[in-house]
C-alpha cells in the first residue's frame, strides 16, 4: 500500500525542486506548510432553516522557510520566480516531500512573496509564500 501508515516526523520532510518524482532537495530549509481551501457559493432558498452551499474550485497555499543561501539553486529559483513573476512548473516545480521521495505534493505554483529577515545575533532567514495554479496534488508512490 503506498503512503505511510504511521505518523511522520517533520525531520524527514523536505522540499525538492525539479521534475516530479526526481527533484533535488533544497538545502537549508527549516519547514513547510500546505493548506487546501475550496470556494463555496450560497445555494440556500427562502423558507429553509439550514443553509446550503455548492462547493467550487480548490487552491493550495503553501509556504516554506529556512536560512537564506541564494547560492543554492532551489532557493534562488524561488526568489527569482517571485521577482520575475514566473510560474514554477516542470523542471522548476517544487515537491513538498513527506516521508519518502515517492510521497509528495506537487504542481504548478506562483510565488506570491519572498521575505528576507535579518536580525542582530541570528542568521539571515527567508520565508516564501506560494499558491497553486491549475492542478496541484498528492502523489503516493512508496
C-alpha positions as semicolon CSV with decimal commas, in nm:
position;residue;x (nm);y (nm);z (nm)
1;X;0,000;0,000;0,000
2;X;0,151;0,337;-0,097
3;X;0,194;0,606;0,166
4;X;0,280;0,587;0,531
5;X;0,066;0,405;0,787
6;X;0,236;0,557;1,092
7;X;0,287;0,922;1,192
8;X;0,560;1,110;1,006
9;X;0,829;1,307;1,189
10;X;0,894;1,653;1,046
11;X;1,269;1,595;1,030
12;X;1,222;1,363;0,729
13;X;1,006;1,608;0,532
14;X;1,179;1,837;0,284
15;X;1,138;2,044;-0,030
16;X;1,283;1,940;-0,363
17;X;1,296;2,121;-0,695
18;X;1,275;1,962;-1,036
19;X;1,066;1,729;-1,245
20;X;0,805;1,548;-1,033
21;X;0,947;1,243;-0,860
22;X;1,311;1,324;-0,932
23;X;1,369;1,665;-0,776
24;X;1,683;1,779;-0,596
25;X;1,649;1,863;-0,226
26;X;1,674;2,234;-0,145
27;X;1,930;2,275;0,134
28;X;1,893;2,497;0,440
29;X;1,514;2,478;0,471
30;X;1,358;2,454;0,816
31;X;0,996;2,364;0,747
32;X;0,697;2,390;0,517
33;X;0,319;2,416;0,533
34;X;0,038;2,347;0,287
35;X;-0,331;2,435;0,311
36;X;-0,605;2,338;0,065
37;X;-0,914;2,561;0,053
38;X;-1,221;2,542;-0,167
39;X;-1,458;2,815;-0,288
40;X;-1,823;2,786;-0,194
41;X;-2,139;2,955;-0,316
42;X;-2,455;3,003;-0,113
43;X;-2,731;2,784;-0,260
44;X;-2,988;2,848;0,014
45;X;-3,356;2,904;-0,064
46;X;-3,611;3,116;0,116
47;X;-3,812;2,923;0,369
48;X;-3,534;2,675;0,455
49;X;-3,395;2,658;0,809
50;X;-3,050;2,539;0,711
51;X;-2,802;2,694;0,471
52;X;-2,691;2,505;0,160
53;X;-2,363;2,552;-0,019
54;X;-2,221;2,445;-0,352
55;X;-1,851;2,372;-0,349
56;X;-1,636;2,524;-0,621
57;X;-1,270;2,516;-0,717
58;X;-0,980;2,446;-0,481
59;X;-0,648;2,623;-0,432
60;X;-0,342;2,529;-0,231
61;X;-0,149;2,792;-0,038
62;X;0,198;2,684;0,064
63;X;0,494;2,825;0,245
64;X;0,842;2,731;0,347
65;X;1,130;2,891;0,529
66;X;1,497;2,848;0,603
67;X;1,838;3,007;0,625
68;X;1,900;3,236;0,327
69;X;2,167;3,097;0,091
70;X;2,099;3,235;-0,256
71;X;2,390;3,029;-0,391
72;X;2,160;2,728;-0,352
73;X;1,988;2,686;-0,689
74;X;1,644;2,597;-0,548
75;X;1,631;2,898;-0,317
76;X;1,747;3,131;-0,597
77;X;1,486;2,988;-0,837
78;X;1,203;3,064;-0,592
79;X;1,344;3,413;-0,525
80;X;1,372;3,484;-0,899
81;X;1,024;3,346;-0,976
82;X;0,881;3,598;-0,729
83;X;1,081;3,891;-0,871
84;X;1,015;3,797;-1,235
85;X;0,654;3,680;-1,196
86;X;0,726;3,339;-1,348
87;X;0,549;3,014;-1,264
88;X;0,733;2,720;-1,106
89;X;0,644;2,431;-1,336
90;X;0,803;2,125;-1,498
91;X;1,179;2,124;-1,433
92;X;1,146;2,422;-1,193
93;X;0,850;2,279;-0,998
94;X;0,868;2,222;-0,623
95;X;0,791;1,897;-0,443
96;X;0,678;1,915;-0,081
97;X;0,811;1,573;0,020
98;X;0,663;1,375;0,309
99;X;0,840;1,062;0,436
100;X;0,997;0,927;0,116
101;X;1,092;1,058;-0,229
102;X;0,780;0,896;-0,384
103;X;0,535;1,067;-0,145
104;X;0,495;1,438;-0,220
105;X;0,267;1,726;-0,311
106;X;0,346;1,899;-0,640
107;X;0,205;2,100;-0,927
108;X;0,235;2,443;-1,086
109;X;0,297;2,725;-0,838
110;X;0,304;3,103;-0,838
111;X;0,541;3,264;-0,586
112;X;0,340;3,534;-0,407
113;X;0,612;3,659;-0,173
114;X;0,973;3,601;-0,073
115;X;1,055;3,765;0,259
116;X;1,412;3,809;0,389
117;X;1,464;3,871;0,761
118;X;1,788;3,989;0,917
119;X;1,823;4,015;1,295
120;X;2,127;4,104;1,502
121;X;2,270;3,786;1,650
122;X;2,086;3,549;1,414
123;X;2,136;3,404;1,067
124;X;1,954;3,572;0,778
125;X;1,632;3,383;0,708
126;X;1,374;3,369;0,432
127;X;1,007;3,280;0,406
128;X;0,837;3,206;0,073
129;X;0,460;3,208;0,011
130;X;0,320;3,023;-0,288
131;X;-0,017;2,944;-0,444
132;X;-0,115;2,663;-0,677
133;X;-0,234;2,739;-1,026
134;X;-0,415;2,458;-1,203
135;X;-0,386;2,103;-1,076
136;X;-0,186;2,051;-0,757
137;X;-0,199;1,734;-0,553
138;X;-0,057;1,442;-0,364
139;X;0,141;1,157;-0,516
140;X;0,187;0,841;-0,310
141;X;0,435;0,604;-0,461
142;X;0,621;0,435;-0,177
